Amino acid sequence: MAGSKPNRVLLVVCAGVFLSSLDLFIVNIAFPAIGREFGTARGPLSWILNAYTIGFAALLAPSGRIADRFGRRRVFLVGLVVFCAASLGGATAWGVGPLIAFRLVQSVGAAMIMSTSLALLLHAFPPARRPYAISVWSAVGAAAATLGPPIGGLLVESSWRWVFLVNLPVGLIAVLAGRRVLTESHDENEARLPDPLGTVLLVGGVVGVTFALVTGPDAGWRSPAVAGPLLAGIALLAATVARAARTPARLVPVLPLDLFRLRAFTVANLAAVVFATGFGALLLTNVLFFTSVWHLNSAHAGVLLLVGPGVSGLVALPAGRLGHRLGSGPVIMLGAVLYGSGCLWFIRSAGPEPAYLSHFLPGQLLTGSGVGLIMTNLSTAVSSTLTPAVLAVGSATLAAARQFGTVLGVAVLLAVMGSTRSADPLAPFHNGWTMMATVAALAFVTAAFIGRARHVDAPSTDAPSTGLPSTVDGRPAVAPSSS
């Protein structure tokens, strides 16, 4: 594997990861413009984000298993084509319903891209350089997610439809380049397909819970239209776990329950869900604050929102090195402290009149630094726990945990802000930031149980993108201890 081939693979793969992560949040800042054009309230608009996030999370594991059997390069490139086609559909949508449908199709392409991305990198890079590739992969995903609102703000000034059209040139170039530089790989011993029943149960459960959280503040929490979907969603999620434990041998379980027997892996995923709840809420809250309280236009708001992503990106790579020295758990705890402090700063300082440099910027510096420390070290906590044979399934599970946390964060935020009965325009935002600070405290406590997980190089192997430890050619799931 000579020359710059691995770096070219890294560039193509990261282009796909950037697009699929960017679209998690790029539409946030377009909400006001879309709502004005179609006359839609904030609750229904949230499904433009939720449809993408739920589909993305639920289809990660099935997409990876299909790629294991039929080829990761093939699935990655097809995913890019599907993603670009759905982006074009979103740009030409004639209503909120069609736009939500196109976002769901987009999520299919995004899941195909993300579920194969890490396996393609592990196949291209020698073992000694895999920590570098994983760090860049993690940093690109985190930076893209936080860059969504700023980039979207600049595009929305022309038209909200540009937040979808911007995907086309990057996606098409990635397809053409990928055909040249990516090599095919698959798991020759894999003959199973994803469990369709488990996938349906998982999606149904998340949709039910999310629907209840979004509609509860307006319809009333005791309303059958809210309580019914909530109870059904909880029951379906419980059925998902039961189905994963009893999936027929010819199918792949929707949840890799065997991996959750590893403490560090389980706690890292729990921390990801907890933190993503606050992270997803913060990105939407700040967009709404700038546009509805300070009455800034989308371009101005987008420029101001650049600071947080910039700080996060600058912190991400050094955060990986810091985690290697101190351990992932302690660095995630530090990130949670910084993030929570930023939310408390917003509560204390952000007022009704624009005063960005003195009243908002310090909070952005704190939250951005926290995001950079946390995101990178969550990935490290997983990669240090597992051998390459099951690393990709572990990373896909972590990505799904982040997406589900994001869905929960948006839903809880809308519930908290919608239930605020104060005439003060700042009150809903104070409640939202308080919720995020509370989530940061929970993330701090959760991260304490991760311990000093640090990356350890493991023997080279062609990692499948999903699968259970006991079914990957008899190879062990747990990486050697670094302590």
TITI-797993 format. One record per residue (C-alpha): residue number from 1; z negated, y negated, x negated. Coordinates in nm, 2 decimals. Each point is the difference from the previous one (the first is absolute). Layout:
N
<NUM; <Z; Y; X>>
...
//
This chain:
483
<1; <0.00; 0.00; 0.00>>
<2; <0.12; -0.26; -0.25>>
<3; <0.09; -0.36; 0.02>>
<4; <-0.08; -0.23; 0.29>>
<5; <0.07; 0.25; 0.28>>
<6; <-0.36; 0.01; 0.12>>
<7; <-0.01; -0.38; 0.02>>
<8; <0.31; -0.01; 0.20>>
<9; <-0.14; 0.26; 0.24>>
<10; <-0.32; -0.21; 0.02>>
<11; <0.20; -0.31; 0.09>>
<12; <0.19; 0.17; 0.28>>
<13; <-0.30; 0.17; 0.14>>
<14; <-0.21; -0.32; -0.01>>
<15; <0.28; -0.18; 0.18>>
<16; <-0.04; 0.24; 0.29>>
<17; <-0.38; -0.01; -0.01>>
<18; <0.02; -0.38; 0.00>>
<19; <0.21; -0.01; 0.31>>
<20; <-0.20; 0.25; 0.20>>
<21; <-0.33; -0.17; -0.10>>
<22; <0.13; -0.35; 0.05>>
<23; <0.09; 0.08; 0.36>>
<24; <-0.35; 0.09; 0.09>>
<25; <-0.09; -0.37; 0.01>>
<26; <0.32; -0.22; -0.03>>
<27; <0.02; -0.03; 0.38>>
<28; <-0.35; -0.13; 0.04>>
<29; <0.10; -0.36; -0.07>>
<30; <0.30; 0.04; 0.24>>
<31; <-0.23; 0.08; 0.29>>
<32; <-0.01; -0.36; 0.13>>
<33; <0.38; -0.04; -0.02>>
<34; <0.07; 0.34; 0.16>>
<35; <-0.26; -0.07; 0.27>>
<36; <0.16; -0.33; 0.08>>
<37; <0.35; 0.14; 0.02>>
<38; <-0.09; 0.30; 0.22>>
<39; <-0.30; -0.16; 0.18>>
<40; <-0.24; 0.28; -0.11>>
<41; <-0.38; -0.01; -0.05>>
<42; <-0.18; 0.08; -0.32>>
<43; <-0.11; 0.35; 0.12>>
<44; <0.35; 0.15; 0.07>>
<45; <0.13; -0.17; -0.31>>
<46; <-0.26; 0.20; -0.21>>
<47; <0.20; 0.32; 0.08>>
<48; <0.29; -0.14; -0.21>>
<49; <-0.24; 0.06; -0.29>>
<50; <-0.18; 0.31; 0.15>>
<51; <0.32; 0.19; 0.08>>
<52; <0.10; -0.02; -0.37>>
<53; <-0.34; 0.07; -0.14>>
<54; <-0.08; 0.30; 0.23>>
<55; <0.34; 0.16; -0.06>>
<56; <-0.02; -0.06; -0.37>>
<57; <-0.34; 0.16; -0.03>>
<58; <0.06; 0.30; 0.23>>
<59; <0.34; 0.09; -0.16>>
<60; <-0.10; -0.02; -0.37>>
<61; <-0.11; 0.36; -0.03>>
<62; <0.28; 0.15; 0.22>>
<63; <0.26; -0.19; -0.20>>
<64; <-0.14; 0.11; -0.33>>
<65; <0.01; 0.37; 0.11>>
<66; <0.36; -0.03; 0.12>>
<67; <0.08; -0.16; -0.34>>
<68; <-0.18; 0.29; -0.18>>
<69; <0.23; 0.25; 0.17>>
<70; <0.33; -0.19; 0.02>>
<71; <-0.01; -0.24; -0.30>>
<72; <-0.20; -0.31; -0.08>>
<73; <0.29; -0.21; -0.13>>
<74; <0.19; 0.08; 0.32>>
<75; <-0.29; -0.10; 0.23>>
<76; <-0.07; -0.32; -0.20>>
<77; <0.36; -0.12; 0.03>>
<78; <0.03; 0.09; 0.36>>
<79; <-0.32; -0.18; 0.07>>
<80; <0.14; -0.31; -0.16>>
<81; <0.31; 0.02; 0.22>>
<82; <-0.21; 0.05; 0.32>>
<83; <-0.23; -0.29; -0.11>>
<84; <0.29; -0.24; -0.05>>
<85; <0.17; 0.10; 0.32>>
<86; <-0.32; -0.05; 0.20>>
<87; <-0.05; -0.34; -0.17>>
<88; <0.35; -0.11; 0.12>>
<89; <-0.10; 0.12; 0.35>>
<90; <-0.32; -0.20; -0.02>>
<91; <0.19; -0.31; -0.11>>
<92; <0.23; 0.03; 0.31>>
<93; <-0.28; 0.10; 0.25>>
<94; <0.04; -0.16; 0.35>>
<95; <-0.37; 0.04; 0.11>>
<96; <-0.34; 0.11; -0.11>>
<97; <0.05; 0.36; 0.13>>
<98; <0.32; 0.06; -0.21>>
<99; <-0.16; -0.16; -0.30>>
<100; <-0.30; 0.23; 0.02>>
<101; <0.24; 0.30; 0.03>>
<102; <0.19; -0.11; -0.31>>
<103; <-0.33; -0.04; -0.18>>
<104; <-0.09; 0.36; 0.08>>
<105; <0.34; 0.11; -0.14>>
<106; <-0.07; -0.21; -0.31>>
<107; <-0.33; 0.18; -0.04>>
<108; <0.19; 0.33; -0.02>>
<109; <0.20; -0.13; -0.29>>
<110; <-0.31; -0.15; -0.17>>
<111; <-0.18; 0.34; 0.02>>
<112; <0.29; 0.18; -0.15>>
<113; <0.01; -0.26; -0.29>>
<114; <-0.37; 0.00; -0.07>>
<115; <-0.07; 0.37; 0.04>>
<116; <0.26; 0.08; -0.27>>
<117; <-0.06; -0.30; -0.24>>
<118; <-0.29; 0.14; -0.20>>
<119; <0.15; 0.35; -0.04>>
<120; <0.33; -0.16; -0.13>>
<121; <-0.20; -0.20; -0.26>>
<122; <-0.21; 0.30; -0.11>>
<123; <0.33; 0.20; -0.04>>
<124; <0.15; -0.28; -0.21>>
<125; <-0.30; -0.09; -0.23>>
<126; <-0.16; 0.22; -0.26>>
<127; <-0.37; 0.06; 0.04>>
<128; <-0.11; -0.26; -0.25>>
<129; <0.17; -0.28; 0.19>>
<130; <-0.09; 0.11; 0.35>>
<131; <-0.31; -0.22; 0.01>>
<132; <0.22; -0.30; -0.07>>
<133; <0.25; 0.10; 0.27>>
<134; <-0.28; 0.05; 0.26>>
<135; <-0.15; -0.34; -0.08>>
<136; <0.33; -0.18; 0.05>>
<137; <0.07; 0.20; 0.32>>
<138; <-0.35; -0.10; 0.13>>
<139; <0.04; -0.37; -0.10>>
<140; <0.34; -0.04; 0.15>>
<141; <-0.12; 0.14; 0.34>>
<142; <-0.31; -0.22; 0.00>>
<143; <0.19; -0.31; -0.10>>
<144; <0.28; 0.06; 0.25>>
<145; <-0.24; 0.03; 0.29>>
<146; <-0.17; -0.32; -0.08>>
<147; <0.33; -0.19; -0.07>>
<148; <0.12; 0.07; 0.35>>
<149; <-0.14; -0.31; 0.17>>
<150; <0.10; -0.25; -0.27>>
<151; <0.36; 0.14; -0.02>>
<152; <0.01; 0.02; 0.38>>
<153; <-0.12; -0.36; 0.03>>
<154; <0.29; -0.13; -0.21>>
<155; <0.25; 0.21; 0.19>>
<156; <-0.12; -0.08; 0.35>>
<157; <0.08; -0.37; -0.05>>
<158; <0.37; 0.10; 0.03>>
<159; <-0.06; 0.28; 0.26>>
<160; <-0.25; 0.28; 0.05>>
<161; <0.29; 0.24; -0.02>>
<162; <0.03; -0.06; -0.37>>
<163; <-0.33; 0.19; -0.06>>
<164; <0.21; 0.31; 0.08>>
<165; <0.33; -0.10; -0.15>>
<166; <-0.16; -0.06; -0.34>>
<167; <-0.04; 0.38; -0.03>>
<168; <0.37; 0.07; 0.00>>
<169; <0.11; -0.12; -0.35>>
<170; <-0.29; 0.15; -0.18>>
<171; <0.02; 0.33; 0.19>>
<172; <0.37; 0.04; -0.04>>
<173; <-0.02; -0.07; -0.38>>
<174; <-0.28; 0.26; -0.02>>
<175; <0.22; 0.26; 0.18>>
<176; <0.29; -0.06; -0.24>>
<177; <-0.22; 0.00; -0.31>>
<178; <-0.20; 0.30; 0.12>>
<179; <0.31; 0.21; 0.04>>
<180; <0.06; -0.05; -0.38>>
<181; <-0.34; 0.02; -0.15>>
<182; <-0.21; 0.24; 0.22>>
<183; <0.01; 0.37; -0.06>>
<184; <-0.06; 0.26; 0.27>>
<185; <-0.32; 0.20; 0.01>>
<186; <-0.16; 0.22; 0.25>>
<187; <-0.27; 0.28; 0.04>>
<188; <0.19; 0.33; -0.03>>
<189; <-0.30; 0.19; 0.14>>
<190; <-0.03; -0.21; 0.31>>
<191; <0.14; 0.15; 0.32>>
<192; <-0.23; -0.17; 0.26>>
<193; <0.08; -0.30; 0.22>>
<194; <-0.24; -0.27; 0.13>>
<195; <-0.21; 0.08; 0.31>>
<196; <0.15; -0.19; 0.29>>
<197; <-0.29; 0.05; 0.23>>
<198; <-0.25; -0.13; -0.26>>
<199; <0.22; -0.31; -0.06>>
<200; <0.02; -0.07; 0.38>>
<201; <-0.38; 0.03; 0.04>>
<202; <-0.06; -0.23; -0.29>>
<203; <0.24; -0.27; 0.12>>
<204; <-0.13; 0.03; 0.36>>
<205; <-0.36; -0.04; -0.12>>
<206; <0.06; -0.31; -0.20>>
<207; <0.22; -0.16; 0.27>>
<208; <-0.27; 0.07; 0.26>>
<209; <-0.28; -0.16; -0.20>>
<210; <0.21; -0.29; -0.11>>
<211; <0.12; -0.07; 0.35>>
<212; <-0.36; -0.01; 0.13>>
<213; <-0.11; -0.24; -0.28>>
<214; <0.29; -0.23; 0.06>>
<215; <-0.03; -0.02; 0.38>>
<216; <-0.38; 0.03; 0.03>>
<217; <-0.09; -0.38; -0.03>>
<218; <0.24; -0.10; 0.28>>
<219; <-0.03; 0.30; 0.24>>
<220; <-0.37; 0.07; -0.06>>
<221; <-0.15; 0.28; -0.20>>
<222; <-0.11; 0.19; 0.32>>
<223; <0.34; -0.01; 0.15>>
<224; <0.16; 0.34; 0.05>>
<225; <0.31; -0.14; -0.17>>
<226; <-0.20; -0.05; -0.31>>
<227; <-0.27; 0.28; 0.01>>
<228; <0.26; 0.27; 0.09>>
<229; <0.23; -0.06; -0.31>>
<230; <-0.30; -0.04; -0.22>>
<231; <-0.16; 0.33; 0.10>>
<232; <0.34; 0.17; -0.01>>
<233; <0.07; -0.14; -0.35>>
<234; <-0.33; 0.13; -0.13>>
<235; <0.06; 0.34; 0.15>>
<236; <0.35; 0.02; -0.15>>
<237; <-0.13; -0.09; -0.34>>
<238; <-0.27; 0.27; 0.03>>
<239; <0.28; 0.24; 0.11>>
<240; <0.20; -0.10; -0.31>>
<241; <-0.27; 0.11; -0.23>>
<242; <-0.05; 0.33; 0.19>>
<243; <0.38; 0.06; -0.02>>
<244; <0.01; -0.07; -0.37>>
<245; <-0.27; 0.26; -0.05>>
<246; <0.20; 0.26; 0.20>>
<247; <0.36; -0.08; -0.08>>
<248; <0.23; 0.31; 0.00>>
<249; <0.09; 0.12; -0.35>>
<250; <0.37; -0.09; 0.05>>
<251; <-0.09; -0.37; 0.05>>
<252; <-0.16; -0.26; -0.22>>
<253; <-0.32; -0.16; 0.15>>
<254; <0.02; -0.37; 0.08>>
<255; <-0.32; -0.06; -0.19>>
<256; <-0.07; 0.16; -0.35>>
<257; <-0.36; 0.11; 0.09>>
<258; <-0.04; 0.20; -0.32>>
<259; <0.03; -0.32; -0.20>>
<260; <-0.28; -0.16; 0.20>>
<261; <-0.24; 0.26; -0.15>>
<262; <0.02; -0.22; -0.32>>
<263; <-0.27; -0.27; 0.03>>
<264; <0.17; -0.27; -0.20>>
<265; <0.33; 0.05; 0.19>>
<266; <-0.17; -0.01; 0.34>>
<267; <-0.21; -0.31; -0.08>>
<268; <0.30; -0.18; -0.15>>
<269; <0.20; 0.06; 0.32>>
<270; <-0.30; -0.11; 0.21>>
<271; <-0.03; -0.32; -0.22>>
<272; <0.38; -0.06; 0.05>>
<273; <-0.03; 0.02; 0.38>>
<274; <-0.31; -0.23; -0.01>>
<275; <0.15; -0.26; -0.23>>
<276; <0.35; 0.00; 0.16>>
<277; <-0.17; -0.09; 0.33>>
<278; <-0.12; -0.32; -0.15>>
<279; <0.31; -0.06; -0.21>>
<280; <0.25; 0.04; 0.29>>
<281; <-0.22; -0.23; 0.21>>
<282; <-0.02; -0.27; -0.27>>
<283; <0.38; -0.03; -0.04>>
<284; <0.05; -0.06; 0.37>>
<285; <-0.30; -0.22; 0.03>>
<286; <0.11; -0.24; -0.27>>
<287; <0.35; -0.03; 0.15>>
<288; <-0.15; -0.08; 0.34>>
<289; <-0.25; -0.25; -0.15>>
<290; <0.27; -0.20; -0.19>>
<291; <0.24; -0.01; 0.29>>
<292; <-0.23; -0.04; 0.30>>
<293; <-0.30; -0.19; -0.14>>
<294; <0.15; -0.21; -0.27>>
<295; <0.34; 0.00; 0.18>>
<296; <0.20; 0.06; -0.32>>
<297; <0.36; 0.11; 0.03>>
<298; <0.10; 0.34; -0.12>>
<299; <0.14; -0.11; -0.33>>
<300; <-0.31; -0.20; -0.09>>
<301; <-0.23; 0.28; 0.10>>
<302; <0.21; 0.25; -0.20>>
<303; <-0.03; -0.21; -0.31>>
<304; <-0.38; -0.03; 0.03>>
<305; <-0.03; 0.37; 0.06>>
<306; <0.17; 0.07; -0.33>>
<307; <-0.32; -0.05; -0.20>>
<308; <-0.18; 0.31; 0.13>>
<309; <0.29; 0.24; -0.09>>
<310; <0.05; -0.17; -0.33>>
<311; <-0.36; 0.05; -0.10>>
<312; <0.01; 0.36; 0.13>>
<313; <0.31; 0.08; -0.21>>
<314; <-0.15; -0.15; -0.31>>
<315; <-0.32; 0.19; 0.04>>
<316; <0.15; 0.34; 0.09>>
<317; <0.11; 0.12; -0.34>>
<318; <-0.31; -0.11; -0.20>>
<319; <-0.20; 0.15; 0.29>>
<320; <0.14; 0.34; -0.09>>
<321; <-0.11; -0.04; -0.36>>
<322; <-0.34; -0.12; 0.11>>
<323; <-0.03; 0.30; 0.23>>
<324; <0.09; 0.23; -0.29>>
<325; <-0.29; -0.14; -0.19>>
<326; <-0.27; -0.05; 0.26>>
<327; <0.11; 0.25; 0.26>>
<328; <0.19; -0.06; 0.33>>
<329; <-0.31; -0.01; 0.23>>
<330; <-0.18; -0.28; -0.18>>
<331; <0.32; -0.21; -0.02>>
<332; <0.07; 0.05; 0.37>>
<333; <-0.36; -0.11; 0.07>>
<334; <0.06; -0.32; -0.20>>
<335; <0.32; -0.06; 0.19>>
<336; <-0.18; 0.04; 0.34>>
<337; <-0.26; -0.26; -0.11>>
<338; <0.28; -0.25; -0.09>>
<339; <0.19; 0.07; 0.32>>
<340; <-0.31; -0.03; 0.22>>
<341; <-0.09; -0.32; -0.18>>
<342; <0.34; -0.15; 0.07>>
<343; <-0.04; 0.08; 0.37>>
<344; <-0.34; -0.17; 0.00>>
<345; <0.15; -0.30; -0.17>>
<346; <0.26; -0.04; 0.28>>
<347; <-0.28; 0.01; 0.26>>
<348; <-0.20; -0.27; -0.19>>
<349; <0.28; -0.23; -0.10>>
<350; <0.31; 0.03; 0.21>>
<351; <0.00; -0.28; 0.25>>
<352; <0.23; -0.13; 0.27>>
<353; <0.17; -0.25; -0.23>>
<354; <0.23; 0.11; -0.28>>
<355; <-0.18; -0.01; -0.34>>
<356; <0.16; 0.28; -0.19>>
<357; <-0.10; -0.05; -0.36>>
<358; <-0.37; -0.06; 0.07>>
<359; <-0.07; 0.21; 0.31>>
<360; <0.24; 0.29; -0.01>>
<361; <0.14; 0.07; -0.35>>
<362; <-0.33; 0.12; -0.15>>
<363; <-0.02; 0.27; 0.28>>
<364; <0.35; 0.11; -0.08>>
<365; <-0.08; 0.04; -0.37>>
<366; <-0.29; 0.22; 0.09>>
<367; <0.17; 0.22; 0.26>>
<368; <0.32; 0.03; -0.22>>
<369; <-0.21; 0.11; -0.30>>
<370; <-0.18; 0.25; 0.22>>
<371; <0.32; 0.15; 0.14>>
<372; <0.14; 0.04; -0.36>>
<373; <-0.31; 0.18; -0.12>>
<374; <-0.03; 0.23; 0.31>>
<375; <0.36; 0.11; 0.06>>
<376; <0.07; 0.11; -0.35>>
<377; <-0.32; 0.19; -0.04>>
<378; <0.02; 0.18; 0.33>>
<379; <0.33; 0.15; -0.13>>
<380; <-0.17; 0.08; -0.33>>
<381; <-0.29; 0.17; 0.17>>
<382; <0.25; 0.24; 0.17>>
<383; <0.22; 0.06; -0.30>>
<384; <-0.30; 0.07; -0.22>>
<385; <-0.13; 0.26; 0.24>>
<386; <0.31; 0.21; 0.05>>
<387; <0.24; 0.19; -0.23>>
<388; <0.37; -0.10; 0.01>>
<389; <0.07; 0.31; 0.21>>
<390; <-0.17; -0.17; 0.30>>
<391; <0.00; -0.37; -0.11>>
<392; <0.28; -0.10; 0.22>>
<393; <-0.16; 0.14; 0.32>>
<394; <-0.32; -0.17; -0.10>>
<395; <0.18; -0.33; -0.05>>
<396; <0.18; 0.04; 0.33>>
<397; <-0.33; 0.06; 0.18>>
<398; <-0.14; -0.31; -0.16>>
<399; <0.30; -0.20; 0.11>>
<400; <-0.04; 0.13; 0.35>>
<401; <-0.37; -0.09; 0.00>>
<402; <0.09; -0.36; -0.10>>
<403; <0.25; -0.02; 0.28>>
<404; <-0.24; 0.13; 0.26>>
<405; <-0.26; -0.24; -0.12>>
<406; <0.25; -0.29; 0.03>>
<407; <0.07; 0.10; 0.37>>
<408; <-0.37; 0.01; 0.06>>
<409; <-0.05; -0.33; -0.17>>
<410; <0.26; -0.18; 0.21>>
<411; <-0.13; 0.16; 0.32>>
<412; <-0.37; -0.09; -0.07>>
<413; <0.10; -0.35; -0.10>>
<414; <0.18; -0.07; 0.32>>
<415; <-0.29; 0.16; 0.19>>
<416; <-0.26; -0.22; -0.18>>
<417; <0.20; -0.32; 0.03>>
<418; <0.10; 0.07; 0.36>>
<419; <-0.36; 0.06; 0.11>>
<420; <-0.11; -0.34; -0.14>>
<421; <-0.10; -0.22; 0.29>>
<422; <-0.06; -0.33; -0.18>>
<423; <0.20; -0.32; 0.04>>
<424; <-0.02; -0.06; -0.38>>
<425; <0.34; 0.09; -0.14>>
<426; <-0.17; 0.12; -0.32>>
<427; <-0.23; 0.25; 0.18>>
<428; <0.26; 0.28; 0.02>>
<429; <0.08; -0.03; -0.37>>
<430; <-0.37; -0.01; -0.10>>
<431; <-0.05; 0.32; 0.19>>
<432; <0.30; 0.15; -0.16>>
<433; <-0.11; -0.09; -0.35>>
<434; <-0.35; 0.13; 0.08>>
<435; <0.15; 0.33; 0.10>>
<436; <0.19; 0.01; -0.33>>
<437; <-0.31; -0.08; -0.21>>
<438; <-0.18; 0.28; 0.18>>
<439; <0.29; 0.24; -0.08>>
<440; <-0.02; -0.11; -0.37>>
<441; <-0.37; 0.10; 0.00>>
<442; <0.09; 0.34; 0.14>>
<443; <0.27; 0.04; -0.26>>
<444; <-0.26; -0.08; -0.27>>
<445; <-0.24; 0.27; 0.13>>
<446; <0.28; 0.25; 0.03>>
<447; <0.14; -0.07; -0.35>>
<448; <-0.35; 0.07; -0.15>>
<449; <0.06; 0.37; 0.09>>
<450; <0.33; 0.02; -0.19>>
<451; <-0.17; -0.01; -0.34>>
<452; <0.16; -0.06; -0.33>>
<453; <0.33; 0.17; 0.07>>
<454; <0.25; -0.07; -0.28>>
<455; <0.35; 0.12; -0.07>>
<456; <0.04; 0.31; -0.21>>
<457; <0.34; 0.12; -0.12>>
<458; <0.08; 0.34; 0.14>>
<459; <0.26; 0.26; -0.09>>
<460; <0.35; -0.08; 0.10>>
<461; <0.13; 0.15; 0.32>>
<462; <0.26; -0.09; 0.26>>
<463; <-0.23; -0.13; 0.28>>
<464; <0.09; 0.06; 0.36>>
<465; <-0.04; -0.30; 0.22>>
<466; <-0.23; 0.17; 0.25>>
<467; <-0.18; 0.33; 0.02>>
<468; <-0.34; 0.17; -0.01>>
<469; <-0.16; 0.10; -0.33>>
<470; <-0.01; 0.37; 0.09>>
<471; <0.37; 0.01; 0.06>>
<472; <0.14; -0.17; -0.31>>
<473; <0.09; 0.29; -0.21>>
<474; <-0.37; 0.09; -0.05>>
<475; <-0.06; -0.31; -0.21>>
<476; <-0.34; -0.17; 0.01>>
<477; <-0.05; -0.31; 0.20>>
<478; <-0.27; -0.17; -0.20>>
<479; <0.07; -0.19; -0.32>>
<480; <-0.23; 0.05; -0.31>>
<481; <-0.31; -0.21; 0.00>>
<482; <0.01; -0.32; -0.20>>
<483; <-0.37; -0.03; -0.05>>
//
